[in-house]
């Protein structure tokens, strides 16, 4: 069976001025920076087994190649891609790469030692701006600083201070748009494990928000944020840290976690001002990677959390490259669900399950979706539109298009031209836009026959193509992107 084109290894690093076909809005003068696996096998002989373990490659698409300040619509895009020059990358090139998320046997004894001495640095999930720095992130506590203009790797960034930290981090920080504060959650393993919630405005400082003890930590890729609360979704994919200390080599890291559906899914609500747990209701077992957005309603007594879900944790096992390259994609098709946490009597804050808190769930999409996003202008606020990769059920192919879901009317619009397979859609709001969907949607599509990828720019309201940019090569399926209006290309390093 032929290998799926989205899971090839790209070793070419290039800089190219790519012409624009179509029309771009004059205000679109920043950069889309995407992160994800660039290669799965390496000349030195190393190879990885799982999609999540591909070596990090960053791609930048800049809409003002002439550096003209956005006074007129640009007719070209400055594209650049580079591997992150990390310890993991050097080990892979030397043929000594020995493990990651789901590749390689290990023991937690050696894993924990690595967390403290030399944490795993294949930061291939997303690039986020923290203060004045741009950090490539994964689920390890080690961040890698990147020059967003040249994509040069500036080196590891680790926190030093009194705020408690952990051995794992959520890959996705949450930004409060009202204050610019970023919030994240670390998991610290121990006889009593803990989730540490913290806030930050720069790479050199952290403020401890609160700590939640847990008997067996859950796998937690992301979480939800509202103006007053942090919501940890504790899926029943759990691990007993003591098993990691058994002698001898063991299964890859993620395979140490066990699916325990009898526990259900717990929504832990932490008050941001006090750090106290004000509610922790439990619903049916479910699993998910990505929280889409969250907001408060009913005077702050209800929290609404939109989440991409799959029935169970087989999604993790189904993302090994052997199955994906054979075209087995059912596991990537989630559905959009809304969970509403009724806090009940919040006067009993600080006591688990206080005040009779409950959680209800509602399906928002019938078709399969992947990597859902909302406008950053709606973070922590009620949103109407969700953008996602569109996957038909049953899933026999990677996403053949992207979709715009209108949660008010229930309508869905789909775009499927310009390529065979589509990646995560990123909405960029127009600076003076009045409507929530006034802006553009950026997505990368792979044209298998032409062996190239294209950056597609869609009108946010009409959900039709405004422009396309053909890239010099085919990009392997990556993970997440961020649009940075302030990032420009720099040509002194080309």
Protein Blocks (a to p, Z undefined) as FASTA:
>chain_A
ZZdfklcccfbdcddddddedjddfklmcdcdddddfbfbdfkopacfbfklpccddddd
dfblnonoopaccfbdcddddddddfklmmmmnopagbdfkgccddfklmmmmmmmmgcf
bdckbccdehjbccdddfbfbdcdddfklopafbjcddddjbdcdfbdcfbdcddfknop
acdddddddfbdcddddddfbfkbccdfbdcddfbdcddfbdcddfkbccddddfbdcdf
klmmpgcjdddfklmpccdfknopadddddfklopafbdcdddddddfbdfbdcdeehhp
accddddddfblmlmmmmcfklmmnopaklmmccdddddddekjaklgoiahihhiacdd
ddfbfbdcehiaddfklgoiacfbdcddddddddfbdcfbdcdddfknopacddfehiab
dcdddddddfklfbfklccdddddddfklopacdddddfklopafbdcddfbdcdddfbd
cddfkbccdfklZZ
